[in-house]
């Protein structure tokens, strides 16, 4: 499923649409657009118009195609989960652990090293983030310690904020941020692209 704002013009072209938030109807968060339309006695486009402004998850992707694309050398792993949605896409809590658990360990689509590079070194190189994406002397210490045998996403469409398992420690700029403790520092910072040398 993909997630963005609710677009009424798409309501009739995609069979399965789930509402993530709605300003005029917050009680509909997490519900199917078709169920809402049936309850209101109207078509899906009209229901979508009444829900807006709103967000939605569109179930129109083919997992086999996603897996095929994931294996391409140029494919990078990232997430743009929306933390303020009332019922967010589960990618917010499980994108990277899903790749490590389901695509690497279970489906064996790529080696662990290749998958980690798609999340770290490759995006850092493509986006010009110097000193990021590699564990090398002088680089920023952005580190995730996980158990490759147990790491897995737990977030689902019904319970999208369930934390992943198998992640033991996270460091941002060399400072521990997970497991969280009260009053801990927030060492993250905005990253800017740096001009390529030469």
C-alpha positions in Angstrom: 0.0 0.0 0.0 1.1 3.5 -0.8 0.1 6.5 1.4 -0.6 10.2 0.7 -3.4 12.6 1.0 -6.9 11.5 0.1 -7.6 12.3 -3.5 -11.4 12.1 -4.3 -10.7 11.6 -8.0 -8.9 8.3 -7.3 -11.7 7.0 -5.1 -13.4 4.9 -7.9 -10.2 3.7 -9.6 -8.7 1.9 -6.6 -10.8 -0.8 -4.9 -9.2 -0.7 -1.4 -8.5 2.7 0.2 -8.1 3.1 4.0 -8.4 6.5 5.7 -5.4 7.5 7.9 -6.8 10.9 9.1 -9.6 13.3 8.4 -10.1 16.8 9.6 -13.9 16.9 9.4 -14.4 13.2 10.4 -11.5 12.1 12.7 -13.7 9.2 13.8 -13.1 7.5 10.4 -9.3 7.1 10.8 -8.4 3.5 10.1 -11.6 2.7 8.2 -12.1 1.6 4.7 -13.4 4.3 2.3 -15.9 1.7 0.9 -17.3 1.0 4.4 -17.6 4.7 5.1 -19.4 5.3 1.8 -21.8 2.4 2.5 -22.5 3.7 6.0 -23.2 7.2 4.6 -25.3 5.9 1.7 -23.2 7.5 -1.0 -20.6 6.8 -3.6 -16.9 6.5 -2.7 -16.0 9.8 -4.5 -18.6 11.7 -2.6 -17.5 10.1 0.7 -13.9 11.1 -0.1 -14.9 14.7 -0.8 -16.8 14.8 2.6 -13.7 13.4 4.4 -11.2 15.9 3.0 -8.8 17.2 4.0 -7.7 13.7 4.8 -5.0 11.1 4.3 -5.3 7.6 2.8 -3.5 4.4 2.1 -4.0 3.1 -1.4 -3.8 -0.7 -1.8 -2.7 -0.9 -5.5 0.8 -2.2 -5.4 2.1 -5.7 -6.3 4.5 -7.2 -3.7 6.2 -9.3 -6.4 7.0 -6.2 -8.4 8.2 -4.4 -5.2 10.6 -7.3 -4.5 11.8 -7.3 -8.1 12.6 -3.5 -8.0 14.2 -3.9 -4.6 16.8 -6.2 -6.1 17.9 -3.6 -8.7 21.4 -2.2 -8.1 20.1 1.4 -8.1 17.2 0.8 -5.7 17.6 2.6 -2.3 15.5 2.0 0.8 13.9 4.9 2.6 10.7 5.9 4.2 8.5 9.0 4.3 6.1 7.8 7.0 3.9 10.5 8.4 4.2 10.6 12.3 1.2 12.9 12.8 -1.4 10.7 11.1 -4.0 9.3 13.5 -3.7 5.9 11.8 -0.4 6.0 10.0 1.0 3.7 7.3 2.9 0.9 9.1 6.0 1.9 7.2 6.6 4.6 9.8 7.4 1.9 12.4 8.7 -0.9 10.2 10.2 -0.1 6.8 13.8 -1.0 7.5 13.1 -3.9 9.8 10.7 -5.3 7.2 13.5 -5.3 4.6 16.0 -6.9 7.0 13.5 -9.6 8.3 11.2 -10.3 5.4 13.2 -9.5 2.2 16.7 -10.5 3.5 16.3 -13.3 6.0 13.0 -14.9 4.9 12.9 -14.3 1.1 16.7 -14.2 0.6 16.3 -11.5 -2.1 19.7 -9.9 -1.2 22.6 -10.4 1.2 22.4 -8.6 4.5 25.4 -6.5 3.5 23.8 -5.5 0.2 20.5 -4.5 1.9 22.2 -2.5 4.6 24.2 -0.6 1.8 20.8 0.3 0.2 19.8 1.9 3.4 23.1 3.7 4.2 26.1 4.0 1.9 24.1 4.2 -1.4 21.6 7.0 -0.3 24.5 8.9 1.4 26.5 8.8 -1.8 23.5 9.7 -4.1 22.4 12.6 -1.9 25.9 13.9 -1.2 25.8 13.4 2.6 29.5 13.4 3.4 30.6 11.4 6.4 27.4 9.4 6.5 26.4 5.9 5.5 29.7 4.1 6.4 31.5 3.0 9.5 34.9 4.6 8.8 37.3 6.7 10.8 36.1 10.3 10.9 32.6 9.6 9.8 29.5 10.4 11.9 28.6 7.5 14.1 25.1 6.7 13.0 24.8 3.1 14.1 22.0 0.5 14.5 22.8 -2.7 16.4 20.3 -5.4 15.5 20.1 -9.2 15.7 19.9 -10.4 12.1 18.2 -13.6 13.3 15.3 -11.9 14.9 14.9 -8.4 13.4 11.4 -8.0 12.0 8.6 -5.4 11.6 5.5 -5.9 13.7 3.4 -2.9 12.6 0.3 -3.9 10.7 -2.5 -2.1 8.9 -4.7 -2.6 11.9 -2.0 -1.8 14.5 0.5 0.5 12.6 2.5 1.8 15.6 3.7 -1.6 17.0 7.5 -1.3 17.4 9.8 -3.7 15.5 11.7 -6.4 17.3 15.4 -7.3 17.1 16.8 -3.8 17.3 19.1 -3.5 20.3 20.8 -0.1 20.2 20.7 3.0 18.0 23.3 5.8 18.0 22.8 9.1 16.2 26.0 11.2 15.8 27.7 8.9 18.3 25.1 9.4 21.0 22.7 6.6 22.2 19.0 7.3 21.5 17.6 3.8 21.8 16.6 2.3 24.1 15.3 5.7 25.2 15.7 7.1 28.7 14.0 10.1 30.1 15.8 13.4 29.4 18.2 11.9 26.8 19.8 14.2 24.2 18.4 14.5 20.7 21.6 14.6 18.7 20.1 14.5 15.2 20.6 17.4 12.8 19.4 18.5 9.4 21.7 17.2 6.7 22.7 19.2 3.7 24.0 18.0 0.4 27.7 18.7 -0.1 29.1 19.6 -3.4 31.1 16.7 -5.0 34.9 17.1 -5.0 36.8 17.6 -8.3 
